[in-house]
Amino acid sequence: MDVFRKENAELLKAIARTERLLGILHAETDQTFPDYVFQLLGCFNELMDVDKHYRKKEYLLFPYLEKRDITGPPKVMWGKHDEIREQLRGCIDILRNRNLIKQDLEDSMEFLFTPVLKALADMTKKEEDILLPMSLDVLTTEEWYEIHKQTLEFGFTLYDPQTEWKPEGLASDESAGVTLSHSGAVQLPSGSFTAEEIMAILNTVPVDMTFVDRNDKVKYFTQGTHRIFARNRSIINRDVRLCHPPGSVHIVEKILEDFKSGKASHAPFWINMKGKFILIEYYALRNEKGDYMGTLEVSQDLTEARKLKGEQRILEYKSK
């Protein structure tokens, strides 16, 4: 309930900013108009974030209301959600038109831009006056908590809660931070992905990583194109000490000892190897309680990165 209301408050602020910007369209000149359109497009991209708010209502809140034979408001609201989404997409399409002129935008104000802002504001009022009070009356704390736990599948609209809600009196849920969603994705506090997506991410980032568990066994290494040090699967479940030359084992022992005791959590090294500048870093992995879970080795080739000068902004992108 609190999240829905905070999102509505942020939506109303975004609507007000957009209305102010639309209000000065008449003052724009041919020279200032392109920058004005860019700013207005940013506002409508921001407003399109309402889709997450609506989908949480549609897929998380409405099903619980329907179980109590409350079907009228959800049905009407869902239809209005679709209208608003379509209107917002129409606004964005117009603003993305490189040939857009001021007169075209003025012509679109009355039948598209102004009505969708009013529809957005009206929907927040319907929620505050009807939907949310009614939902608060009929849903149990357990049901709200189930909605809360699934919220991250959809994300937040213009608002990021800074605290994790754990209602008092409910059984402890140790897995609340990491779960499997109904779609089979791994759900984390900051988002979700499938096993295939996780593998693609880990093998795409321009570093190579090796994970050693709390028992000093090698459990995983990335298999991307950026590997610096050769790895093969014969090292899986091998003691990490056996993966280093005898002359450096005492250093490995010291790093592990410092990580486990809490004396250190990061150990960086850098070397020149075959004309390349290589950064090698070891990180202690700890859970939310601070308990040691293992060590992550991260290596990356910084040769080209050290040559960078000036800036290359996203608008300067060109495919290679």
C-alpha positions as CSV (number, residue, x, y, z in Angstrom):
1,M,0.0,0.0,0.0
2,D,2.8,2.4,0.9
3,V,4.6,1.7,-2.3
4,F,1.5,2.2,-4.4
5,R,0.9,5.6,-2.8
6,K,4.5,6.7,-3.0
7,E,4.6,5.8,-6.7
8,N,1.4,7.9,-7.2
9,A,3.0,10.9,-5.5
10,E,6.0,10.7,-7.8
11,L,3.8,10.3,-10.8
12,L,1.9,13.4,-9.9
13,K,5.2,15.3,-9.7
14,A,6.2,14.0,-13.1
15,I,2.8,15.0,-14.6
16,A,3.2,18.5,-13.1
17,R,6.7,18.8,-14.6
18,T,5.4,17.7,-18.0
19,E,2.5,20.1,-17.9
20,R,4.8,23.0,-17.1
21,L,7.0,22.1,-20.1
22,L,3.9,21.9,-22.4
23,G,2.8,25.3,-21.1
24,I,5.9,27.0,-22.6
25,L,5.6,25.5,-26.0
26,H,4.3,28.7,-27.5
27,A,7.5,30.5,-26.5
28,E,9.8,28.1,-28.3
29,T,11.6,29.3,-31.5
30,D,12.9,27.2,-34.4
31,Q,16.3,27.3,-32.8
32,T,15.2,26.2,-29.3
33,F,12.5,23.7,-30.5
34,P,14.8,20.6,-30.9
35,D,16.1,20.9,-27.4
36,Y,12.6,21.5,-26.1
37,V,11.4,18.3,-27.8
38,F,14.3,16.4,-26.3
39,Q,13.3,17.5,-22.8
40,L,9.7,16.7,-23.5
41,L,10.6,13.3,-24.7
42,G,12.4,12.7,-21.5
43,C,9.3,13.6,-19.5
44,F,7.1,11.2,-21.5
45,N,9.7,8.4,-21.2
46,E,9.6,9.0,-17.5
47,L,5.8,8.8,-17.5
48,M,5.8,5.6,-19.4
49,D,7.3,4.1,-16.2
50,V,3.6,4.0,-15.0
51,D,3.4,0.7,-17.0
52,K,5.1,-1.1,-14.0
53,H,2.7,0.4,-11.6
54,Y,-0.3,-0.7,-13.6
55,R,1.0,-4.2,-14.2
56,K,1.5,-4.6,-10.4
57,K,-2.1,-3.7,-10.0
58,E,-3.2,-6.0,-12.8
59,Y,-1.2,-9.1,-12.0
60,L,-0.6,-8.8,-8.2
61,L,-3.5,-6.8,-6.6
62,F,-6.5,-7.5,-8.9
63,P,-6.3,-11.3,-8.5
64,Y,-6.8,-11.0,-4.7
65,L,-9.7,-8.7,-5.2
66,E,-11.3,-11.0,-7.7
67,K,-11.1,-13.9,-5.2
68,R,-13.5,-11.8,-3.1
69,D,-15.8,-11.3,-6.1
70,I,-14.6,-7.7,-6.5
71,T,-14.4,-7.5,-10.3
72,G,-15.9,-4.2,-11.4
73,P,-13.2,-1.7,-10.4
74,P,-10.4,-4.0,-11.7
75,K,-12.0,-4.6,-15.0
76,V,-12.7,-0.9,-15.6
77,M,-9.2,0.2,-14.5
78,W,-7.5,-2.4,-16.6
79,G,-9.2,-1.1,-19.7
80,K,-8.2,2.5,-18.8
81,H,-4.6,1.4,-18.2
82,D,-4.5,0.1,-21.8
83,E,-5.8,3.4,-23.1
84,I,-3.3,5.4,-21.2
85,R,-0.4,3.2,-22.3
86,E,-1.4,3.5,-25.9
87,Q,-1.7,7.3,-25.6
88,L,1.7,7.5,-24.0
89,R,3.2,5.4,-26.8
90,G,1.6,7.8,-29.3
91,C,3.1,10.8,-27.6
92,I,6.5,9.2,-27.6
93,D,6.3,8.2,-31.3
94,I,5.4,11.8,-32.2
95,L,8.3,13.2,-30.2
96,R,10.8,10.7,-31.7
97,N,9.9,11.9,-35.2
98,R,13.0,13.7,-36.5
99,N,10.8,15.8,-38.8
100,L,8.5,17.1,-36.1
101,I,7.8,20.8,-36.3
102,K,6.2,23.1,-33.7
103,Q,2.9,23.3,-35.5
104,D,2.5,19.5,-35.5
105,L,3.1,19.4,-31.8
106,E,0.7,22.2,-31.1
107,D,-2.0,20.3,-33.2
108,S,-1.4,17.2,-31.1
109,M,-1.7,19.0,-27.7
110,E,-5.5,19.0,-27.5
111,F,-6.3,15.5,-28.7
112,L,-3.4,13.5,-27.3
113,F,-0.9,15.2,-25.0
114,T,-3.2,17.0,-22.6
115,P,-5.8,14.2,-22.4
116,V,-3.3,11.6,-21.4
117,L,-1.8,13.7,-18.6
118,K,-5.4,14.2,-17.3
119,A,-6.1,10.5,-17.6
120,L,-2.9,9.7,-15.6
121,A,-3.8,12.2,-12.8
122,D,-7.4,10.9,-12.7
123,M,-6.2,7.3,-12.3
124,T,-4.1,8.2,-9.3
125,K,-7.1,9.8,-7.7
126,K,-9.3,6.8,-8.4
127,E,-6.7,4.6,-6.7
128,E,-6.3,6.9,-3.7
129,D,-10.1,7.4,-3.2
130,I,-11.4,3.9,-4.2
131,L,-9.0,1.1,-5.0
132,L,-6.4,1.4,-2.3
133,P,-8.8,2.0,0.7
134,M,-11.0,-0.9,-0.6
135,S,-8.0,-3.2,-0.9
136,L,-6.8,-2.3,2.6
137,D,-10.1,-3.3,4.0
138,V,-10.3,-6.7,2.4
139,L,-6.7,-8.0,2.0
140,T,-4.9,-9.7,4.9
141,T,-1.3,-8.9,5.9
142,E,-0.2,-12.2,4.5
143,E,-1.7,-11.4,1.1
144,W,0.0,-7.9,1.1
145,Y,3.2,-9.6,1.9
146,E,2.8,-12.1,-1.0
147,I,2.2,-9.1,-3.3
148,H,5.3,-7.4,-1.8
149,K,7.5,-10.4,-2.4
150,Q,6.5,-10.5,-6.1
151,T,6.8,-6.8,-6.7
152,L,10.4,-7.0,-7.9
153,E,9.3,-9.0,-10.9
154,F,7.7,-5.8,-12.2
155,G,9.9,-3.1,-10.6
156,F,9.1,0.3,-9.1
157,T,7.7,3.4,-10.7
158,L,9.8,6.5,-10.2
159,Y,10.4,5.4,-6.6
160,D,12.8,3.1,-4.9
161,P,11.9,1.9,-1.3
162,Q,14.8,2.3,1.0
163,T,13.7,-0.3,3.5
164,E,12.6,-3.9,3.2
165,W,9.1,-4.5,4.6
166,K,8.9,-7.6,6.8
167,P,5.5,-7.7,8.6
168,E,5.5,-8.6,12.3
169,G,3.9,-11.8,13.4
170,L,4.5,-13.7,10.2
171,A,6.8,-16.8,10.1
172,S,10.4,-15.9,9.2
173,D,11.1,-16.1,5.5
174,E,14.8,-16.7,5.2
175,S,14.6,-16.9,1.4
176,A,12.9,-13.6,0.9
177,G,16.0,-12.0,-0.6
178,V,16.6,-14.8,-3.2
179,T,13.7,-16.8,-4.6
180,L,12.6,-18.5,-7.8
181,S,9.8,-16.6,-9.5
182,H,6.7,-18.3,-11.0
183,S,8.4,-18.0,-14.4
184,G,11.5,-19.9,-13.1
185,A,13.8,-16.8,-12.9
186,V,16.1,-16.2,-10.0
187,Q,14.6,-13.3,-8.1
188,L,17.1,-11.1,-6.3
189,P,16.4,-7.9,-4.2
190,S,17.4,-5.7,-7.2
191,G,15.9,-7.7,-10.1
192,S,15.7,-11.1,-11.7
193,F,17.1,-13.2,-14.5
194,T,17.0,-16.7,-15.9
195,A,19.9,-19.2,-15.6
196,E,20.6,-18.7,-19.3
197,E,20.7,-14.9,-18.8
198,I,23.0,-15.2,-15.8
199,M,25.4,-17.3,-17.9
200,A,25.3,-14.8,-20.7
201,I,26.0,-11.9,-18.4
202,L,28.9,-13.6,-16.6
203,N,30.5,-14.6,-19.9
204,T,30.0,-11.2,-21.5
205,V,31.4,-8.8,-18.9
206,P,35.0,-7.9,-20.0
207,V,36.6,-9.6,-17.0
208,D,37.3,-13.2,-16.0
209,M,36.1,-14.4,-12.7
210,T,36.8,-17.4,-10.5
211,F,34.7,-18.2,-7.4
212,V,36.3,-20.0,-4.4
213,D,33.8,-21.1,-1.7
214,R,34.1,-20.8,2.1
215,N,35.9,-24.2,2.2
216,D,38.6,-22.9,-0.3
217,K,37.3,-25.1,-3.1
218,V,37.1,-23.7,-6.7
219,K,33.4,-23.8,-7.6
220,Y,33.0,-21.7,-10.7
221,F,34.8,-19.7,-13.4
222,T,33.6,-17.7,-16.3
223,Q,34.0,-18.9,-19.9
224,G,33.9,-15.7,-21.9
225,T,36.1,-14.4,-24.6
226,H,38.0,-12.2,-22.1
227,R,39.8,-14.9,-20.2
228,I,43.3,-13.8,-19.2
229,F,44.4,-16.9,-17.3
230,A,43.6,-20.3,-18.7
231,R,41.0,-22.4,-16.8
232,N,39.6,-25.8,-17.4
233,R,36.9,-27.8,-15.6
234,S,39.4,-30.1,-13.9
235,I,39.9,-27.4,-11.3
236,I,36.3,-27.5,-10.1
237,N,36.2,-28.6,-6.4
238,R,40.0,-28.4,-6.3
239,D,41.6,-26.7,-3.3
240,V,42.6,-23.2,-4.5
241,R,46.0,-23.6,-3.0
242,L,46.8,-26.3,-5.5
243,C,45.9,-23.9,-8.3
244,H,48.9,-21.6,-7.6
245,P,52.7,-22.0,-7.9
246,P,54.3,-23.3,-4.7
247,G,56.2,-20.0,-4.3
248,S,53.0,-18.0,-4.0
249,V,50.9,-20.4,-1.8
250,H,51.8,-18.5,1.4
251,I,50.3,-15.3,-0.1
252,V,47.1,-17.1,-1.0
253,E,47.0,-18.5,2.5
254,K,47.4,-15.0,4.0
255,I,44.7,-13.5,1.8
256,L,42.3,-16.2,2.8
257,E,43.2,-15.8,6.4
258,D,42.6,-12.1,6.3
259,F,39.3,-12.4,4.5
260,K,38.0,-15.1,6.9
261,S,39.0,-13.1,10.0
262,G,37.5,-9.9,8.6
263,K,40.9,-8.1,8.6
264,A,40.6,-7.4,4.9
265,S,38.0,-7.7,2.1
266,H,40.0,-6.7,-1.0
267,A,43.4,-7.5,-2.3
268,P,44.5,-5.9,-5.6
269,F,47.5,-6.7,-7.7
270,W,48.7,-5.5,-11.1
271,I,51.2,-6.9,-13.5
272,N,52.6,-6.4,-17.0
273,M,52.2,-9.6,-19.0
274,K,53.1,-10.0,-22.7
275,G,52.8,-6.3,-23.3
276,K,49.4,-6.0,-21.5
277,F,48.6,-4.3,-18.2
278,I,46.6,-6.8,-16.1
279,L,44.7,-5.9,-12.9
280,I,44.0,-8.9,-10.6
281,E,41.7,-8.4,-7.6
282,Y,40.5,-10.7,-4.9
283,Y,37.2,-9.9,-3.0
284,A,35.8,-11.4,0.1
285,L,32.2,-12.4,-0.4
286,R,30.0,-12.0,2.7
287,N,26.3,-12.4,3.3
288,E,24.0,-9.8,4.9
289,K,25.1,-10.9,8.4
290,G,28.8,-10.4,7.4
291,D,29.6,-14.1,7.4
292,Y,32.4,-15.1,5.0
293,M,31.1,-17.0,2.0
294,G,34.1,-17.3,-0.2
295,T,36.5,-15.3,-2.4
296,L,36.0,-13.9,-5.9
297,E,39.0,-13.5,-8.2
298,V,38.5,-10.8,-10.9
299,S,41.1,-10.2,-13.6
300,Q,40.9,-7.7,-16.4
301,D,43.1,-6.3,-19.2
302,L,43.3,-2.6,-18.7
303,T,45.8,-1.9,-21.5
304,E,43.3,-0.1,-23.8
305,A,41.4,1.5,-21.0
306,R,44.5,3.3,-19.8
307,K,44.8,4.9,-23.2
308,L,41.4,6.6,-23.1
309,K,41.3,10.4,-23.1
310,G,38.6,13.0,-23.3
311,E,35.1,11.7,-23.7
312,Q,33.0,9.6,-26.1
313,R,29.3,10.2,-25.3
314,I,26.4,7.9,-26.1
315,L,25.2,10.2,-28.9
316,E,28.6,9.6,-30.6
317,Y,27.9,5.9,-30.9
318,K,28.8,4.2,-34.2
319,S,28.8,0.5,-34.9
320,K,32.1,-1.1,-35.7
